[in-house]
Amino acid sequence: MPAKGATVSRLDLDAAHDGLRSVGGFAGIGRERLEPMAVKGLFHDHVRVAGTPWLLRLPRASQFELGPADNLDYQEACFAHASPSGCTPALGGRIEPRPGLPWGGLVVAVADGGPARLPDDLAAMARCLAGIHALPLPPEQERHPLAVHTDPIAGILGFIEPQALYFDRAGMTRSARAQIAEELAWARGCAARNAGARQPLTLCATDTHPGNFLVERGDGGARAVFVDLEKALYGSPAIDVAHASLYTSTMWDADCAAALSHDDVRGFYAAWLDAVPPRLAAELRPWLMPMRRLTWLRTMTWFAKWRVEAESRESGGTGEPESVWWRAAAAAPGLVADIARRIDGFFEPDTIARVREEWLGSGAIDFAA
């Protein structure tokens, strides 16, 4: 059951039970066995099936603006493509959309672990990501329906540029805005200098902040499992490694929040480089810091968009189109204020300067060495 004080979404458990009974092997499960879990993210509810190693993963919306059936197709493919790594939950079945459960859902294995403990679990997280990234690249025709980003710099700029339009309305201080402007100028120059450049292509988990890992602990040490696979794609694994260890990611989830030192970050990357195939490590080294810098900027532009949309809704304005994020947030309104507090902290000028020290400071990190 959800913890006391936890956010709980408005979920139709009768519809969820009806859907579960339609999946092979679950017809005899009683309604009383469904236990809603605390809501942590905007896009899914999770329901534990008591007495079994399974849970229901129930979407509230699609981050890619897909329809319910296509969204399930995509998420099902994410789990199927990642499953051979042994680093993600197994897929147990699919629940088709139905009245009371308009987005349907998936049945996936429970990861019997707890939140990551940073920095102690960084090596386990690195090994988990390496297991996904080391999977053989399937032929082009077998990658569908997953997205394929063959030019990762152009791909990430495709997110940054439209979201950067929100910066001037995001309520930043002059110092914060100036630092962001410098990063945007660098990003555009990086894209121009590397137009058409290719990086090694692997399966990528995409939303790899530490809160999306669960860590199982035993006599053999810590084993991390990546559990949020709705946005997997084929692209540059350098983005995954960056997103897992940037300050804006390691401070995102209160259950595992920690500010990493430069040595922590170096150790995380070293563990990942040691765990992936040597050729992949060698080819990715020159791209690790540029993609880290771009990944942070992508995150900050998304924060700016969120801030502007939040202000519009708080003031009763209608000038901003309703994004999929806000439609999903309606089902778990308690998360909105929490997200706003986190974002406020990330826009503090000193916080921005702290992050930029990784690539601009006298002790800047050099992954290519």
One Martini backbone bead per residue (centre of mass of N, CA, C, O) as a GRO file, in nm:
protein
  369
    1MET     BB    1   0.102   0.032   0.013
    2PRO     BB    2   0.094   0.344   0.053
    3ALA     BB    3   0.243   0.579   0.198
    4LYS     BB    4   0.225   0.804   0.425
    5GLY     BB    5   0.150   1.093   0.227
    6ALA     BB    6   0.123   0.987  -0.043
    7THR     BB    7   0.078   0.994  -0.368
    8VAL     BB    8  -0.246   0.951  -0.529
    9SER     BB    9  -0.419   0.831  -0.783
   10ARG     BB   10  -0.692   0.825  -1.008
   11LEU     BB   11  -0.782   0.490  -0.992
   12ASP     BB   12  -0.921   0.209  -1.167
   13LEU     BB   13  -0.922  -0.099  -1.025
   14ASP     BB   14  -1.141  -0.252  -1.176
   15ALA     BB   15  -1.017  -0.214  -1.457
   16ALA     BB   16  -0.742  -0.336  -1.389
   17HIS     BB   17  -0.852  -0.616  -1.315
   18ASP     BB   18  -0.986  -0.679  -1.582
   19GLY     BB   19  -0.724  -0.661  -1.746
   20LEU     BB   20  -0.555  -0.875  -1.601
   21ARG     BB   21  -0.753  -1.122  -1.659
   22SER     BB   22  -0.672  -1.110  -1.980
   23VAL     BB   23  -0.409  -1.231  -1.891
   24GLY     BB   24  -0.210  -1.477  -1.904
   25GLY     BB   25  -0.225  -1.624  -1.570
   26PHE     BB   26  -0.456  -1.397  -1.427
   27ALA     BB   27  -0.762  -1.489  -1.393
   28GLY     BB   28  -0.744  -1.564  -1.061
   29ILE     BB   29  -0.716  -1.278  -0.969
   30GLY     BB   30  -0.791  -1.079  -0.716
   31ARG     BB   31  -0.880  -0.760  -0.636
   32GLU     BB   32  -0.730  -0.758  -0.348
   33ARG     BB   33  -0.427  -0.783  -0.487
   34LEU     BB   34  -0.442  -0.482  -0.547
   35GLU     BB   35  -0.159  -0.243  -0.499
   36PRO     BB   36  -0.108   0.066  -0.474
   37MET     BB   37   0.137   0.289  -0.554
   38ALA     BB   38   0.329   0.535  -0.524
   39VAL     BB   39   0.360   0.842  -0.667
   40LYS     BB   40   0.642   0.971  -0.882
   41GLY     BB   41   0.517   1.014  -1.163
   42LEU     BB   42   0.339   1.147  -1.443
   43PHE     BB   43   0.282   0.870  -1.648
   44HIS     BB   44   0.238   0.657  -1.398
   45ASP     BB   45   0.101   0.373  -1.270
   46HIS     BB   46   0.133   0.143  -0.984
   47VAL     BB   47   0.057  -0.215  -0.935
   48ARG     BB   48   0.054  -0.453  -0.708
   49VAL     BB   49   0.069  -0.814  -0.711
   50ALA     BB   50  -0.005  -0.991  -0.469
   51GLY     BB   51   0.192  -1.287  -0.451
   52THR     BB   52   0.373  -1.171  -0.681
   53PRO     BB   53   0.626  -1.074  -0.939
   54TRP     BB   54   0.409  -0.839  -1.011
   55LEU     BB   55   0.317  -0.549  -1.215
   56LEU     BB   56   0.147  -0.253  -1.297
   57ARG     BB   57   0.176  -0.050  -1.597
   58LEU     BB   58   0.001   0.270  -1.609
   59PRO     BB   59  -0.087   0.489  -1.824
   60ARG     BB   60  -0.183   0.849  -1.875
   61ALA     BB   61   0.025   0.899  -2.113
   62SER     BB   62   0.215   1.039  -2.387
   63GLN     BB   63   0.525   1.176  -2.452
   64PHE     BB   64   0.481   1.128  -2.785
   65GLU     BB   65   0.175   1.159  -2.869
   66LEU     BB   66   0.038   0.892  -2.856
   67GLY     BB   67  -0.164   0.656  -2.878
   68PRO     BB   68  -0.256   0.398  -2.688
   69ALA     BB   69  -0.163   0.164  -2.875
   70ASP     BB   70   0.112   0.288  -2.963
   71ASN     BB   71   0.224   0.319  -2.679
   72LEU     BB   72   0.225   0.018  -2.612
   73ASP     BB   73   0.406  -0.070  -2.841
   74TYR     BB   74   0.651   0.091  -2.751
   75GLN     BB   75   0.685  -0.018  -2.462
   76GLU     BB   76   0.702  -0.314  -2.535
   77ALA     BB   77   0.959  -0.277  -2.709
   78CYS     BB   78   1.146  -0.175  -2.491
   79PHE     BB   79   1.143  -0.435  -2.320
   80ALA     BB   80   1.224  -0.633  -2.545
   81HIS     BB   81   1.502  -0.501  -2.626
   82ALA     BB   82   1.623  -0.503  -2.317
   83SER     BB   83   1.598  -0.793  -2.188
   84PRO     BB   84   1.879  -0.937  -2.272
   85SER     BB   85   2.050  -0.779  -2.050
   86GLY     BB   86   1.926  -0.816  -1.744
   87CYS     BB   87   1.859  -0.484  -1.657
   88THR     BB   88   1.546  -0.545  -1.677
   89PRO     BB   89   1.231  -0.597  -1.673
   90ALA     BB   90   1.009  -0.823  -1.729
   91LEU     BB   91   0.760  -0.934  -1.954
   92GLY     BB   92   0.405  -1.047  -1.895
   93GLY     BB   93   0.211  -0.828  -2.046
   94ARG     BB   94  -0.104  -0.705  -2.195
   95ILE     BB   95  -0.326  -0.420  -2.165
   96GLU     BB   96  -0.594  -0.316  -2.301
   97PRO     BB   97  -0.782  -0.081  -2.372
   98ARG     BB   98  -1.046   0.057  -2.153
   99PRO     BB   99  -1.282   0.115  -1.955
  100GLY     BB  100  -1.103   0.303  -1.705
  101LEU     BB  101  -0.841   0.221  -1.918
  102PRO     BB  102  -0.740   0.404  -2.181
  103TRP     BB  103  -0.412   0.301  -2.183
  104GLY     BB  104  -0.368   0.065  -2.033
  105GLY     BB  105  -0.098  -0.194  -2.013
  106LEU     BB  106   0.158  -0.351  -1.817
  107VAL     BB  107   0.330  -0.650  -1.733
  108VAL     BB  108   0.580  -0.651  -1.477
  109ALA     BB  109   0.850  -0.702  -1.310
  110VAL     BB  110   0.977  -0.702  -1.005
  111ALA     BB  111   1.205  -0.493  -0.834
  112ASP     BB  112   1.387  -0.600  -0.542
  113GLY     BB  113   1.449  -0.287  -0.461
  114GLY     BB  114   1.610   0.013  -0.397
  115PRO     BB  115   1.729   0.294  -0.376
  116ALA     BB  116   1.977   0.471  -0.459
  117ARG     BB  117   2.316   0.512  -0.334
  118LEU     BB  118   2.482   0.810  -0.313
  119PRO     BB  119   2.777   0.701  -0.463
  120ASP     BB  120   2.784   0.383  -0.414
  121ASP     BB  121   2.588   0.296  -0.686
  122LEU     BB  122   2.731   0.383  -0.951
  123ALA     BB  123   2.857   0.118  -1.053
  124ALA     BB  124   2.589  -0.033  -1.086
  125MET     BB  125   2.469   0.164  -1.290
  126ALA     BB  126   2.692   0.134  -1.503
  127ARG     BB  127   2.648  -0.172  -1.554
  128CYS     BB  128   2.360  -0.150  -1.645
  129LEU     BB  129   2.405   0.032  -1.890
  130ALA     BB  130   2.616  -0.147  -2.028
  131GLY     BB  131   2.423  -0.384  -2.083
  132ILE     BB  132   2.250  -0.225  -2.283
  133HIS     BB  133   2.483  -0.110  -2.475
  134ALA     BB  134   2.598  -0.415  -2.550
  135LEU     BB  135   2.396  -0.473  -2.735
  136PRO     BB  136   2.313  -0.576  -3.021
  137LEU     BB  137   2.264  -0.444  -3.329
  138PRO     BB  138   2.001  -0.435  -3.505
  139PRO     BB  139   1.849  -0.437  -3.769
  140GLU     BB  140   1.672  -0.189  -3.901
  141GLN     BB  141   1.392  -0.354  -3.927
  142GLU     BB  142   1.414  -0.426  -3.592
  143ARG     BB  143   1.372  -0.131  -3.448
  144HIS     BB  144   1.094  -0.128  -3.465
  145PRO     BB  145   0.944   0.158  -3.313
  146LEU     BB  146   1.203   0.275  -3.250
  147ALA     BB  147   1.396   0.524  -3.227
  148VAL     BB  148   1.645   0.694  -3.448
  149HIS     BB  149   1.972   0.852  -3.371
  150THR     BB  150   2.224   0.915  -3.591
  151ASP     BB  151   2.228   1.235  -3.499
  152PRO     BB  152   2.267   1.341  -3.184
  153ILE     BB  153   2.314   1.646  -3.205
  154ALA     BB  154   2.070   1.715  -3.377
  155GLY     BB  155   1.865   1.580  -3.190
  156ILE     BB  156   1.915   1.760  -2.933
  157LEU     BB  157   1.865   2.033  -3.077
  158GLY     BB  158   1.563   1.967  -3.137
  159PHE     BB  159   1.499   2.025  -2.828
  160ILE     BB  160   1.641   2.290  -2.747
  161GLU     BB  161   1.539   2.518  -2.934
  162PRO     BB  162   1.229   2.529  -2.866
  163GLN     BB  163   1.279   2.550  -2.551
  164ALA     BB  164   1.458   2.818  -2.553
  165LEU     BB  165   1.213   3.018  -2.598
  166TYR     BB  166   1.149   3.024  -2.270
  167PHE     BB  167   1.372   3.184  -2.117
  168ASP     BB  168   1.261   3.489  -2.120
  169ARG     BB  169   0.996   3.365  -1.932
  170ALA     BB  170   1.144   3.206  -1.665
  171GLY     BB  171   1.260   3.396  -1.428
  172MET     BB  172   1.551   3.481  -1.451
  173THR     BB  173   1.838   3.583  -1.384
  174ARG     BB  174   2.091   3.748  -1.524
  175SER     BB  175   2.310   3.538  -1.463
  176ALA     BB  176   2.163   3.288  -1.564
  177ARG     BB  177   2.107   3.387  -1.854
  178ALA     BB  178   2.405   3.428  -1.936
  179GLN     BB  179   2.495   3.134  -1.905
  180ILE     BB  180   2.294   3.014  -2.103
  181ALA     BB  181   2.385   3.174  -2.352
  182GLU     BB  182   2.665   3.045  -2.365
  183GLU     BB  183   2.565   2.754  -2.407
  184LEU     BB  184   2.409   2.801  -2.668
  185ALA     BB  185   2.647   2.898  -2.835
  186TRP     BB  186   2.811   2.641  -2.806
  187ALA     BB  187   2.602   2.440  -2.924
  188ARG     BB  188   2.588   2.565  -3.207
  189GLY     BB  189   2.889   2.528  -3.266
  190CYS     BB  190   2.900   2.223  -3.230
  191ALA     BB  191   2.701   2.157  -3.457
  192ALA     BB  192   2.863   2.291  -3.687
  193ARG     BB  193   3.135   2.127  -3.646
  194ASN     BB  194   2.945   1.833  -3.644
  195ALA     BB  195   2.821   1.794  -3.908
  196GLY     BB  196   2.737   1.454  -3.959
  197ALA     BB  197   2.828   1.320  -3.721
  198ARG     BB  198   2.925   1.009  -3.576
  199GLN     BB  199   2.807   0.765  -3.350
  200PRO     BB  200   2.762   0.523  -3.163
  201LEU     BB  201   2.509   0.271  -3.177
  202THR     BB  202   2.250   0.220  -2.929
  203LEU     BB  203   2.082   0.121  -2.683
  204CYS     BB  204   1.862   0.346  -2.499
  205ALA     BB  205   1.698   0.456  -2.209
  206THR     BB  206   1.725   0.794  -2.146
  207ASP     BB  207   1.575   0.810  -1.840
  208THR     BB  208   1.863   0.804  -1.622
  209HIS     BB  209   1.789   0.877  -1.358
  210PRO     BB  210   1.833   0.743  -1.042
  211GLY     BB  211   1.515   0.698  -0.986
  212ASN     BB  212   1.517   0.460  -1.231
  213PHE     BB  213   1.656   0.290  -1.009
  214LEU     BB  214   1.710  -0.035  -0.873
  215VAL     BB  215   1.862  -0.187  -0.579
  216GLU     BB  216   2.012  -0.490  -0.533
  217ARG     BB  217   2.097  -0.682  -0.234
  218GLY     BB  218   2.389  -0.890  -0.168
  219ASP     BB  219   2.655  -1.098  -0.152
  220GLY     BB  220   2.739  -0.988  -0.457
  221GLY     BB  221   2.612  -0.715  -0.426
  222ALA     BB  222   2.525  -0.465  -0.634
  223ARG     BB  223   2.212  -0.442  -0.833
  224ALA     BB  224   2.101  -0.279  -1.111
  225VAL     BB  225   1.774  -0.156  -1.223
  226PHE     BB  226   1.597  -0.059  -1.504
  227VAL     BB  227   1.241   0.067  -1.506
  228ASP     BB  228   1.219   0.313  -1.737
  229LEU     BB  229   1.114   0.232  -2.084
  230GLU     BB  230   0.937   0.442  -2.266
  231LYS     BB  231   1.219   0.599  -2.417
  232ALA     BB  232   1.352   0.417  -2.589
  233LEU     BB  233   1.651   0.400  -2.808
  234TYR     BB  234   1.855   0.478  -3.089
  235GLY     BB  235   2.185   0.594  -2.986
  236SER     BB  236   2.371   0.776  -2.768
  237PRO     BB  237   2.519   0.670  -2.469
  238ALA     BB  238   2.627   0.946  -2.364
  239ILE     BB  239   2.349   1.046  -2.262
  240ASP     BB  240   2.294   0.840  -2.042
  241VAL     BB  241   2.546   0.898  -1.866
  242ALA     BB  242   2.482   1.192  -1.818
  243HIS     BB  243   2.188   1.171  -1.697
  244ALA     BB  244   2.286   0.995  -1.443
  245SER     BB  245   2.515   1.246  -1.330
  246LEU     BB  246   2.382   1.498  -1.315
  247TYR     BB  247   2.266   1.728  -1.100
  248THR     BB  248   1.968   1.736  -1.224
  249SER     BB  249   1.947   1.419  -1.154
  250THR     BB  250   2.065   1.357  -0.860
  251MET     BB  251   1.833   1.586  -0.749
  252TRP     BB  252   1.540   1.485  -0.836
  253ASP     BB  253   1.522   1.242  -0.630
  254ALA     BB  254   1.461   1.221  -0.294
  255ASP     BB  255   1.544   0.908  -0.248
  256CYS     BB  256   1.858   0.982  -0.400
  257ALA     BB  257   1.980   1.244  -0.329
  258ALA     BB  258   2.289   1.387  -0.477
  259ALA     BB  259   2.605   1.542  -0.473
  260LEU     BB  260   2.854   1.525  -0.694
  261SER     BB  261   3.166   1.478  -0.750
  262HIS     BB  262   3.414   1.467  -0.972
  263ASP     BB  263   3.511   1.188  -0.877
  264ASP     BB  264   3.242   1.047  -0.903
  265VAL     BB  265   3.211   1.090  -1.206
  266ARG     BB  266   3.469   0.955  -1.295
  267GLY     BB  267   3.398   0.677  -1.173
  268PHE     BB  268   3.145   0.624  -1.338
  269TYR     BB  269   3.275   0.635  -1.618
  270ALA     BB  270   3.489   0.419  -1.567
  271ALA     BB  271   3.290   0.188  -1.515
  272TRP     BB  272   3.157   0.201  -1.793
  273LEU     BB  273   3.412   0.171  -1.974
  274ASP     BB  274   3.484  -0.114  -1.851
  275ALA     BB  275   3.193  -0.258  -1.935
  276VAL     BB  276   3.225  -0.200  -2.216
  277PRO     BB  277   3.323  -0.234  -2.509
  278PRO     BB  278   3.623  -0.121  -2.618
  279ARG     BB  279   3.531   0.015  -2.883
  280LEU     BB  280   3.310   0.190  -2.762
  281ALA     BB  281   3.488   0.345  -2.566
  282ALA     BB  282   3.683   0.472  -2.775
  283GLU     BB  283   3.459   0.617  -2.956
  284LEU     BB  284   3.324   0.789  -2.706
  285ARG     BB  285   3.525   0.969  -2.553
  286PRO     BB  286   3.512   1.245  -2.725
  287TRP     BB  287   3.180   1.271  -2.653
  288LEU     BB  288   3.116   1.289  -2.347
  289MET     BB  289   3.123   1.598  -2.287
  290PRO     BB  290   2.948   1.721  -2.508
  291MET     BB  291   2.694   1.547  -2.428
  292ARG     BB  292   2.673   1.649  -2.141
  293ARG     BB  293   2.626   1.947  -2.206
  294LEU     BB  294   2.370   1.900  -2.383
  295THR     BB  295   2.199   1.754  -2.172
  296TRP     BB  296   2.178   1.985  -1.972
  297LEU     BB  297   2.043   2.186  -2.170
  298ARG     BB  298   1.794   2.020  -2.226
  299THR     BB  299   1.695   2.026  -1.934
  300MET     BB  300   1.678   2.339  -1.897
  301THR     BB  301   1.471   2.389  -2.123
  302TRP     BB  302   1.248   2.222  -1.993
  303PHE     BB  303   1.226   2.390  -1.736
  304ALA     BB  304   1.137   2.649  -1.875
  305LYS     BB  305   0.875   2.542  -1.990
  306TRP     BB  306   0.746   2.465  -1.724
  307ARG     BB  307   0.744   2.745  -1.593
  308VAL     BB  308   0.564   2.887  -1.799
  309GLU     BB  309   0.321   2.696  -1.775
  310ALA     BB  310   0.275   2.733  -1.473
  311GLU     BB  311   0.219   3.036  -1.474
  312SER     BB  312  -0.024   3.026  -1.663
  313ARG     BB  313  -0.205   2.849  -1.473
  314GLU     BB  314  -0.194   3.024  -1.212
  315SER     BB  315  -0.320   3.285  -1.381
  316GLY     BB  316  -0.534   3.171  -1.603
  317GLY     BB  317  -0.406   3.129  -1.859
  318THR     BB  318  -0.404   3.071  -2.247
  319GLY     BB  319  -0.123   3.104  -2.409
  320GLU     BB  320  -0.058   2.806  -2.348
  321PRO     BB  321  -0.024   2.510  -2.451
  322GLU     BB  322  -0.121   2.197  -2.373
  323SER     BB  323   0.068   1.970  -2.243
  324VAL     BB  324   0.129   1.645  -2.168
  325TRP     BB  325   0.231   1.705  -1.881
  326TRP     BB  326  -0.038   1.840  -1.778
  327ARG     BB  327  -0.227   1.605  -1.827
  328ALA     BB  328  -0.076   1.413  -1.635
  329ALA     BB  329  -0.078   1.595  -1.372
  330ALA     BB  330  -0.388   1.580  -1.311
  331ALA     BB  331  -0.353   1.285  -1.168
  332ALA     BB  332  -0.094   1.430  -0.984
  333PRO     BB  333  -0.089   1.725  -0.826
  334GLY     BB  334   0.134   1.689  -0.595
  335LEU     BB  335   0.389   1.710  -0.799
  336VAL     BB  336   0.406   2.004  -0.902
  337ALA     BB  337   0.531   2.156  -0.657
  338ASP     BB  338   0.785   1.980  -0.642
  339ILE     BB  339   0.897   2.044  -0.920
  340ALA     BB  340   0.920   2.350  -0.882
  341ARG     BB  341   1.132   2.342  -0.655
  342ARG     BB  342   1.355   2.207  -0.812
  343ILE     BB  343   1.378   2.412  -1.045
  344ASP     BB  344   1.453   2.658  -0.883
  345GLY     BB  345   1.732   2.546  -0.796
  346PHE     BB  346   1.852   2.507  -1.094
  347PHE     BB  347   1.835   2.843  -1.145
  348GLU     BB  348   2.061   2.904  -0.979
  349PRO     BB  349   2.354   3.053  -1.042
  350ASP     BB  350   2.536   2.867  -0.861
  351THR     BB  351   2.436   2.602  -0.985
  352ILE     BB  352   2.520   2.653  -1.274
  353ALA     BB  353   2.821   2.699  -1.210
  354ARG     BB  354   2.873   2.421  -1.087
  355VAL     BB  355   2.821   2.257  -1.344
  356ARG     BB  356   3.027   2.414  -1.539
  357GLU     BB  357   3.291   2.319  -1.394
  358GLU     BB  358   3.321   2.048  -1.551
  359TRP     BB  359   3.415   2.232  -1.833
  360LEU     BB  360   3.552   2.529  -1.712
  361GLY     BB  361   3.723   2.467  -1.489
  362SER     BB  362   4.025   2.394  -1.344
  363GLY     BB  363   3.876   2.094  -1.272
  364ALA     BB  364   3.808   1.971  -1.525
  365ILE     BB  365   3.672   1.718  -1.700
  366ASP     BB  366   3.854   1.432  -1.863
  367PHE     BB  367   3.750   1.168  -2.069
  368ALA     BB  368   3.984   1.152  -2.303
  369ALA     BB  369   4.243   1.060  -2.129
   0.00000   0.00000   0.00000
